Amino acid sequence: LSEEQHRIMVEQAPDSIMLFDLNGYVTACNPVCLSLTGFPNEQLVGKHFLELTNLLNHNFNEFPKLFSNLLEGKQIEPFEVSFFDQNGKHRFGDVHLSIMKRGNKITGFQAILRDVTERKKAEQALRESERRFRELGELLPEVVYETDRKGVLTFVNNEAYSKFGYSAEEFDLGLNASCMIAPEDRERARANLGKVLSGQYLGPSEYMAMRKDKTKFPIIVNSCPIVHGDEIVGMRGVMVDISEHMKTEEALKETLANLENLNEKLGVIGKLTRHDARNKLAVIMNHIYLVKRKLAANQDVSEHLSDIELAVAQMANIFD
């Protein structure tokens, strides 16, 4: 490329570019560099890279060694720098260093910096979110877990250790979540993992879980995908032991069955009792009728007998 072509490419590049001579002095900055740092061209051009330390609040002391390595023909891997622009905003960038040549002669160095400030902020926000999630997970009395796309556990809270009997070291070695599910439910659990990783919402799913010692207990699992950017990278969820709930449910079913059986028996007894009581009341009514006929001339006795007759009739109505 001619110098003019190179100059045009530098001017139009979407990344920040600084050019240095062989002594480490800035010879040119493109518009993106000026915009990113917030400094005018005259405050950057002509400065030695060590002077940029105070200007951008970044230690550039590693540059001499990097420049020497470039001159020796060594490949320099991209590296990250952090600095503050003129307004005091903390920024981050990925730097690519290379040599510049005119023919076969090395004339200087080129530093291309790509602004990754927003990416770094997003990464920091993600780390903070994950930190809060893990702290919250340790406070919960249920098993909280995360897996990668293959179902390998990448995080569990302390409750998982006591609930399933595995050690922290065993989890760290890459324990698969399927090991915590009883064999009879593993195929269904794997199918549901695939659905979650495809973005489907399953809601609560009930499985038979299995501890390290092969003992089993029922659980309900709520899970959702872990999304980084636009990519689903794993699954996050909560396992709830429902053993006590199942015992209570069984006890309740047994109690209801006993009550239903008792109710049937009481119904039979009730029918017998009503029948016997109505028979006895009928006998009393017959006797009252006979006494009233014999003592019809006695007005006072007849009135008392009528009161008794009415009371017996009311009692009979209770059993209807």
C-alpha positions as CSV (number, residue, x, y, z in Angstrom):
1,L,0.0,0.0,0.0
2,S,1.1,3.5,-0.7
3,E,1.3,6.0,2.2
4,E,-1.8,7.8,0.9
5,Q,-3.7,4.5,0.8
6,H,-2.6,3.6,4.3
7,R,-3.5,7.1,5.5
8,I,-7.1,6.8,4.0
9,M,-7.5,3.3,5.6
10,V,-6.4,4.7,9.0
11,E,-8.7,7.7,8.7
12,Q,-11.7,5.6,7.8
13,A,-11.1,2.7,10.2
14,P,-13.9,1.9,12.7
15,D,-11.4,1.3,15.5
16,S,-9.0,3.7,17.3
17,I,-5.6,3.8,15.7
18,M,-2.3,5.3,16.9
19,L,0.9,5.4,14.9
20,F,4.3,5.5,16.6
21,D,7.8,6.1,15.3
22,L,10.6,3.8,16.2
23,N,11.4,5.9,19.3
24,G,7.9,5.5,20.7
25,Y,6.5,8.9,19.8
26,V,2.9,9.3,18.5
27,T,3.0,10.4,14.9
28,A,-0.7,10.2,14.1
29,C,-4.2,9.4,15.5
30,N,-7.3,8.7,13.5
31,P,-10.7,10.4,14.3
32,V,-12.0,7.4,16.2
33,C,-9.0,7.6,18.6
34,L,-9.6,11.3,19.2
35,S,-13.3,10.7,19.8
36,L,-12.6,7.7,22.1
37,T,-10.0,9.5,24.3
38,G,-11.7,12.9,24.2
39,F,-8.4,14.6,23.6
40,P,-7.6,16.9,20.6
41,N,-5.0,15.8,18.1
42,E,-2.4,18.3,19.4
43,Q,-2.5,16.8,22.9
44,L,-1.7,13.3,21.6
45,V,0.6,13.7,18.5
46,G,4.2,14.2,19.5
47,K,3.8,12.6,22.9
48,H,6.0,9.7,23.9
49,F,4.0,6.6,24.9
50,L,5.3,6.9,28.5
51,E,3.7,10.4,28.6
52,L,0.4,8.8,27.8
53,T,0.5,7.1,31.2
54,N,-0.4,10.4,32.9
55,L,-2.7,11.5,30.1
56,L,-4.8,8.4,30.0
57,N,-4.2,7.1,33.5
58,H,-2.8,3.8,32.2
59,N,0.6,2.3,32.7
60,F,2.2,1.9,29.3
61,N,5.5,0.6,30.8
62,E,4.9,-2.8,29.0
63,F,5.2,-1.2,25.6
64,P,9.0,-1.1,25.3
65,K,9.2,-4.9,25.7
66,L,6.4,-5.3,23.2
67,F,8.0,-3.0,20.7
68,S,11.3,-4.9,21.1
69,N,9.5,-8.2,20.5
70,L,7.9,-6.9,17.4
71,L,11.3,-5.7,16.1
72,E,12.7,-9.2,16.7
73,G,9.9,-10.6,14.6
74,K,7.9,-12.1,17.4
75,Q,4.1,-12.4,17.3
76,I,2.3,-10.2,19.8
77,E,-1.0,-11.6,21.1
78,P,-3.8,-9.0,21.4
79,F,-4.1,-7.7,25.0
80,E,-6.5,-5.6,27.0
81,V,-6.0,-2.2,28.4
82,S,-8.1,0.1,30.6
83,F,-7.8,3.9,30.6
84,F,-9.8,7.0,31.4
85,D,-10.9,9.4,28.7
86,Q,-10.7,13.2,29.1
87,N,-14.1,13.3,30.9
88,G,-12.9,10.7,33.5
89,K,-15.0,7.8,32.0
90,H,-13.4,4.4,32.6
91,R,-12.9,2.7,29.3
92,F,-11.6,-0.7,28.1
93,G,-10.0,-1.7,24.8
94,D,-8.4,-4.7,23.0
95,V,-5.1,-3.7,21.5
96,H,-3.4,-5.2,18.5
97,L,0.2,-4.1,17.9
98,S,2.0,-4.4,14.6
99,I,5.0,-3.0,12.8
100,M,4.8,-0.6,9.9
101,K,7.2,-0.9,6.9
102,R,8.1,1.2,3.9
103,G,9.4,-1.4,1.5
104,N,11.6,-3.7,3.6
105,K,12.4,-1.0,6.2
106,I,10.6,-0.8,9.5
107,T,9.4,2.7,10.1
108,G,7.3,2.4,13.2
109,F,4.5,0.7,15.0
110,Q,0.7,0.7,14.7
111,A,-1.6,0.2,17.7
112,I,-5.2,-0.6,16.9
113,L,-7.6,-0.4,19.9
114,R,-11.1,-1.7,19.7
115,D,-13.4,-0.2,22.3
116,V,-14.9,-3.0,24.4
117,T,-16.2,-0.8,27.3
118,E,-19.9,-1.8,26.8
119,R,-18.9,-5.5,26.6
120,K,-16.9,-5.3,29.8
121,K,-19.8,-3.6,31.5
122,A,-22.2,-6.3,30.3
123,E,-19.7,-9.0,31.6
124,Q,-19.4,-7.2,34.9
125,A,-23.2,-7.0,35.2
126,L,-23.4,-10.7,34.4
127,R,-20.8,-11.6,37.0
128,E,-22.6,-9.4,39.6
129,S,-25.9,-11.0,38.7
130,E,-24.4,-14.5,39.0
131,R,-22.8,-13.6,42.3
132,R,-26.2,-12.4,43.7
133,F,-27.8,-15.6,42.4
134,R,-25.3,-17.8,44.2
135,E,-25.6,-15.9,47.4
136,L,-29.4,-16.2,47.3
137,G,-29.0,-19.9,46.4
138,E,-27.1,-20.5,49.6
139,L,-29.9,-19.0,51.6
140,L,-32.6,-21.3,50.2
141,P,-33.5,-24.6,52.0
142,E,-33.9,-26.3,48.6
143,V,-31.4,-27.6,46.1
144,V,-30.4,-24.8,43.6
145,Y,-28.3,-25.9,40.6
146,E,-26.9,-24.8,37.2
147,T,-25.8,-27.0,34.3
148,D,-24.2,-26.6,30.9
149,R,-25.9,-27.7,27.7
150,K,-24.8,-31.3,28.3
151,G,-26.4,-31.4,31.7
152,V,-23.1,-31.2,33.6
153,L,-23.5,-29.4,36.9
154,T,-21.6,-26.1,37.0
155,F,-23.0,-24.9,40.3
156,V,-24.9,-26.3,43.3
157,N,-25.7,-24.8,46.7
158,N,-24.7,-26.5,49.9
159,E,-28.2,-28.0,50.3
160,A,-27.3,-30.3,47.3
161,Y,-24.4,-31.9,49.2
162,S,-26.5,-32.9,52.2
163,K,-29.6,-33.8,50.1
164,F,-27.8,-36.1,47.6
165,G,-24.7,-37.2,49.6
166,Y,-22.1,-36.1,47.1
167,S,-19.0,-34.1,48.1
168,A,-18.0,-30.7,46.7
169,E,-15.1,-32.4,45.1
170,E,-17.3,-34.9,43.3
171,F,-19.5,-32.0,42.0
172,D,-16.4,-30.1,40.9
173,L,-15.2,-33.1,38.8
174,G,-18.2,-32.7,36.5
175,L,-21.1,-34.6,37.9
176,N,-24.0,-34.9,35.5
177,A,-27.5,-33.9,36.7
178,S,-28.9,-37.2,35.4
179,C,-26.9,-38.9,38.2
180,M,-29.4,-37.3,40.7
181,I,-32.4,-38.7,38.9
182,A,-33.6,-42.3,39.4
183,P,-33.0,-44.6,36.3
184,E,-36.7,-44.9,35.6
185,D,-37.1,-41.1,35.1
186,R,-33.8,-40.3,33.4
187,E,-35.0,-40.6,29.8
188,R,-37.9,-38.2,30.5
189,A,-35.5,-35.8,32.4
190,R,-33.1,-35.7,29.4
191,A,-36.0,-35.0,27.0
192,N,-37.2,-32.2,29.3
193,L,-33.6,-30.8,29.4
194,G,-33.7,-30.6,25.6
195,K,-37.0,-28.8,25.7
196,V,-35.6,-26.2,28.2
197,L,-32.5,-25.7,26.1
198,S,-34.7,-25.0,23.1
199,G,-36.4,-22.2,25.0
200,Q,-39.6,-24.0,26.0
201,Y,-41.2,-23.4,29.4
202,L,-42.1,-26.7,31.1
203,G,-43.4,-25.6,34.5
204,P,-42.9,-27.9,37.5
205,S,-41.9,-31.4,36.7
206,E,-42.1,-34.3,39.1
207,Y,-39.3,-37.0,39.2
208,M,-38.0,-39.7,41.4
209,A,-34.6,-38.5,42.6
210,M,-31.7,-40.8,43.7
211,R,-29.0,-40.1,46.3
212,K,-25.4,-41.4,46.0
213,D,-26.3,-44.3,48.2
214,K,-29.1,-45.3,45.7
215,T,-31.9,-44.4,48.0
216,K,-34.8,-42.5,46.3
217,F,-37.1,-39.7,47.1
218,P,-39.7,-37.7,45.1
219,I,-38.9,-34.2,43.9
220,I,-40.4,-31.3,41.9
221,V,-38.1,-29.5,39.6
222,N,-38.6,-25.9,38.3
223,S,-36.0,-25.0,35.6
224,C,-35.3,-22.3,33.0
225,P,-32.6,-21.7,30.4
226,I,-29.4,-19.7,31.1
227,V,-29.1,-17.1,28.4
228,H,-25.8,-15.2,27.6
229,G,-26.5,-12.6,25.0
230,D,-28.7,-14.4,22.5
231,E,-27.3,-17.9,23.2
232,I,-28.8,-20.5,25.6
233,V,-25.7,-21.9,27.4
234,G,-27.3,-24.1,30.0
235,M,-30.1,-24.6,32.5
236,R,-30.8,-23.2,36.0
237,G,-33.3,-24.6,38.5
238,V,-34.6,-25.5,41.9
239,M,-35.3,-29.1,43.2
240,V,-37.8,-29.4,46.0
241,D,-38.0,-32.6,48.1
242,I,-41.7,-33.5,48.4
243,S,-41.2,-36.6,50.6
244,E,-43.0,-35.1,53.6
245,H,-45.7,-33.7,51.3
246,M,-46.3,-37.1,49.8
247,K,-46.5,-38.7,53.3
248,T,-49.0,-36.1,54.4
249,E,-51.0,-36.6,51.2
250,E,-51.0,-40.4,51.7
251,A,-52.1,-39.9,55.3
252,L,-54.8,-37.5,54.2
253,K,-56.1,-40.1,51.6
254,E,-56.1,-42.8,54.3
255,T,-58.0,-40.5,56.7
256,L,-60.6,-39.5,54.0
257,A,-61.1,-43.2,53.2
258,N,-61.6,-44.0,56.9
259,L,-64.1,-41.1,57.2
260,E,-66.0,-42.3,54.2
261,N,-66.2,-45.8,55.5
262,L,-67.3,-44.5,58.9
263,N,-69.9,-42.2,57.3
264,E,-71.4,-45.2,55.5
265,K,-71.6,-47.1,58.8
266,L,-73.2,-44.2,60.5
267,G,-75.7,-43.9,57.7
268,V,-76.8,-47.4,58.2
269,I,-77.0,-47.0,62.0
270,G,-78.9,-43.7,61.5
271,K,-81.5,-45.4,59.3
272,L,-81.9,-48.1,61.9
273,T,-82.2,-45.6,64.7
274,R,-84.8,-43.5,62.9
275,H,-86.8,-46.5,62.1
276,D,-86.8,-47.7,65.7
277,A,-87.6,-44.3,67.0
278,R,-90.5,-43.8,64.7
279,N,-91.9,-47.1,65.7
280,K,-91.7,-46.2,69.4
281,L,-93.3,-42.8,68.8
282,A,-96.1,-44.5,66.8
283,V,-96.8,-46.7,69.8
284,I,-97.0,-43.7,72.1
285,M,-99.4,-41.9,69.7
286,N,-101.6,-45.0,69.7
287,H,-101.7,-45.1,73.5
288,I,-102.5,-41.4,73.6
289,Y,-105.3,-42.0,71.2
290,L,-106.8,-44.8,73.3
291,V,-106.5,-42.9,76.6
292,K,-108.2,-39.8,75.0
293,R,-111.1,-42.0,74.0
294,K,-111.5,-43.5,77.5
295,L,-111.2,-40.1,79.2
296,A,-113.0,-38.0,76.7
297,A,-115.3,-36.7,79.4
298,N,-112.4,-35.3,81.4
299,Q,-111.6,-31.9,79.7
300,D,-108.4,-31.2,81.6
301,V,-106.8,-34.6,80.9
302,S,-107.8,-34.4,77.2
303,E,-106.0,-31.1,76.9
304,H,-102.8,-32.5,78.6
305,L,-103.0,-35.5,76.3
306,S,-103.3,-33.2,73.2
307,D,-100.2,-31.3,74.3
308,I,-98.3,-34.6,74.6
309,E,-99.6,-35.8,71.2
310,L,-98.4,-32.5,69.6
311,A,-94.9,-32.9,71.1
312,V,-94.7,-36.5,69.9
313,A,-95.7,-35.4,66.4
314,Q,-93.0,-32.8,66.4
315,M,-90.4,-35.4,67.5
316,A,-91.6,-37.6,64.6
317,N,-91.1,-34.8,62.2
318,I,-87.4,-34.6,63.2
319,F,-86.8,-38.0,61.7
320,D,-88.4,-37.2,58.3
